[in-house]
C-alpha cells in the first residue's frame, strides 16, 4: 500500500463507492457498535462566523477504532446567502490514523454526508417504523432528497410507491422510469400527508415548519432530515420520539427537536430510543404508534466513511498523492 497524504475530490469519492448506500449502512452499523464499546468518540463541535449574515463554518472532530482506525475533523462551511455557483454547504474531512496520528488524507465530503444521512434514514425505515414500510412520501428536491431517492432505490426496491413533493412545483428532477417502483409527483402537501404514507421523510431547507400535528398518524414514521420542518405540536403529538444520539449539540442545533428543548417544551428523558437502542437492544415501536425520528447527523459517521474511501484509494492508487514531508 502506498503511503502519503492523499486528496480525493468528489469524482474520486463517487468512483470509490462513497455514494453506495449499502456500504454506508454497514459503516454506520459498525460505528454504532464501536460507540457502545467506547472505542469511538465525538467531542462537541465548534464554529466561526463567515462574512454573510447566516454563514458559519463548523469544525466537527471525532475518532473511531475498529476497522476504521481514524481520527479526523469534518470542516463544513454553510453559506446560505452566498452569491456564487458553488454549493451552499461545502464540506471537507481531514483524516489521520487514530493509533499514531499519521495524516492520511483530505476528502471532499458533500456526497459522503448526503449518503450517510440517507443510510441513517434507512436504519430508521427498517427498525423504527411502526409498520412495514410500503409507501414513502419524500419532501424536497435538493442534494439530500436525491441521496434519499438513491438509497430507497438500492435498499428498498420492493416499495409499493414513493410520492415526491417540493414547494417549487417543478417537474421531477430525475427520470422516474429508472426506479423499481412508481415515483409520483404530488403537487399539494396537505393532500399528500392525508394519504396512507407509512413514512414521511423531510429533506428541505425550510426555516419554518412544514408539518403540523395533522401529519402525525398512527402507524406512521416521520424522519426529519432538514432543520426546522416539524412543528412543536407535531412532535408533541407523536407517541414516540427517537434520535440518532442526544448530545451537546442540543444546545445549539437548529433542528426542531433541539429548538423545542431549548424553549423548555421537551425534556431529554422523553427520548424513547437512539440508534444504539434500535440496532443493539432491539427496541421497536408498537404497530399503532406514531414515531418521530430526528437525526442530528453524527460526524463520527463522516470520519468512518472518509476513512473507508481513503483506504480504498490507497489500495487502488487513486486520488492525488502529496508529499507532506519531502526528504
C-alpha positions, 0 to 999 in steps of 0.5 A, spaced: 500 500 500 502 506 498 503 511 503 502 519 503 497 524 504 492 523 499 486 528 496 480 525 493 475 530 490 468 528 489 469 524 482 474 520 486 469 519 492 463 517 487 468 512 483 470 509 490 463 507 492 462 513 497 455 514 494 453 506 495 448 506 500 449 499 502 456 500 504 454 506 508 449 502 512 454 497 514 459 503 516 454 506 520 452 499 523 459 498 525 460 505 528 454 504 532 457 498 535 464 501 536 460 507 540 457 502 545 464 499 546 467 506 547 472 505 542 469 511 538 468 518 540 465 525 538 467 531 542 462 537 541 463 541 535 465 548 534 464 554 529 466 561 526 462 566 523 463 567 515 462 574 512 454 573 510 449 574 515 447 566 516 454 563 514 458 559 519 463 554 518 463 548 523 469 544 525 466 537 527 472 532 530 471 525 532 475 518 532 473 511 531 477 504 532 475 498 529 476 497 522 476 504 521 482 506 525 481 514 524 481 520 527 479 526 523 475 533 523 469 534 518 470 542 516 463 544 513 462 551 511 454 553 510 453 559 506 446 560 505 446 567 502 452 566 498 452 569 491 456 564 487 455 557 483 458 553 488 454 549 493 451 552 499 454 547 504 461 545 502 464 540 506 471 537 507 474 531 512 481 531 514 483 524 516 489 521 520 490 514 523 487 514 530 493 509 533 499 514 531 496 520 528 499 519 521 495 524 516 492 520 511 488 524 507 483 530 505 476 528 502 471 532 499 465 530 503 458 533 500 456 526 497 459 522 503 454 526 508 448 526 503 449 518 503 450 517 510 444 521 512 440 517 507 443 510 510 441 513 517 434 514 514 434 507 512 436 504 519 430 508 521 425 505 515 427 498 517 427 498 525 423 504 527 417 504 523 411 502 526 409 498 520 412 495 514 414 500 510 410 500 503 409 507 501 414 513 502 412 520 501 419 524 500 419 532 501 424 536 497 428 536 491 435 538 493 442 534 494 439 530 500 432 528 497 436 525 491 441 521 496 434 519 499 431 517 492 438 513 491 438 509 497 430 507 497 432 505 490 438 500 492 435 498 499 428 498 498 426 496 491 420 492 493 416 499 495 409 499 493 410 507 491 414 513 493 410 520 492 415 526 491 413 533 493 417 540 493 414 547 494 417 549 487 412 545 483 417 543 478 417 537 474 421 531 477 428 532 477 430 525 475 427 520 470 422 516 474 422 510 469 429 508 472 426 506 479 423 499 481 417 502 483 412 508 481 415 515 483 409 520 483 409 527 483 404 530 488 403 537 487 399 539 494 402 537 501 396 537 505 393 532 500 399 528 500 400 527 508 392 525 508 394 519 504 396 512 507 404 514 507 407 509 512 413 514 512 414 521 511 421 523 510 423 531 510 429 533 506 428 541 505 431 547 507 425 550 510 426 555 516 419 554 518 415 548 519 412 544 514 408 539 518 403 540 523 400 535 528 395 533 522 401 529 519 402 525 525 398 518 524 398 512 527 402 507 524 406 512 521 414 514 521 416 521 520 424 522 519 426 529 519 432 530 515 432 538 514 432 543 520 426 546 522 420 542 518 416 539 524 412 543 528 412 543 536 405 540 536 407 535 531 412 532 535 408 533 541 403 529 538 407 523 536 407 517 541 414 516 540 420 520 539 427 517 537 434 520 535 440 518 532 444 520 539 442 526 544 448 530 545 451 537 546 449 539 540 442 540 543 444 546 545 445 549 539 442 545 533 437 548 529 433 542 528 426 542 531 427 537 536 433 541 539 429 548 538 423 545 542 428 543 548 431 549 548 424 553 549 423 548 555 417 544 551 421 537 551 425 534 556 431 529 554 428 523 558 422 523 553 427 520 548 424 513 547 430 510 543 437 512 539 440 508 534 444 504 539 437 502 542 434 500 535 440 496 532 443 493 539 437 492 544 432 491 539 427 496 541 421 497 536 415 501 536 408 498 537 404 497 530 399 503 532 404 508 534 406 514 531 414 515 531 418 521 530 425 520 528 430 526 528 437 525 526 442 530 528 447 527 523 453 524 527 460 526 524 463 520 527 459 517 521 463 522 516 470 520 519 468 512 518 466 513 511 472 518 509 476 513 512 473 507 508 474 511 501 481 513 503 483 506 504 480 504 498 484 509 494 490 507 497 489 500 495 487 502 488 492 508 487 487 513 486 486 520 488 492 525 488 498 523 492 502 529 496 508 529 499 507 532 506 514 531 508 519 531 502 526 528 504 
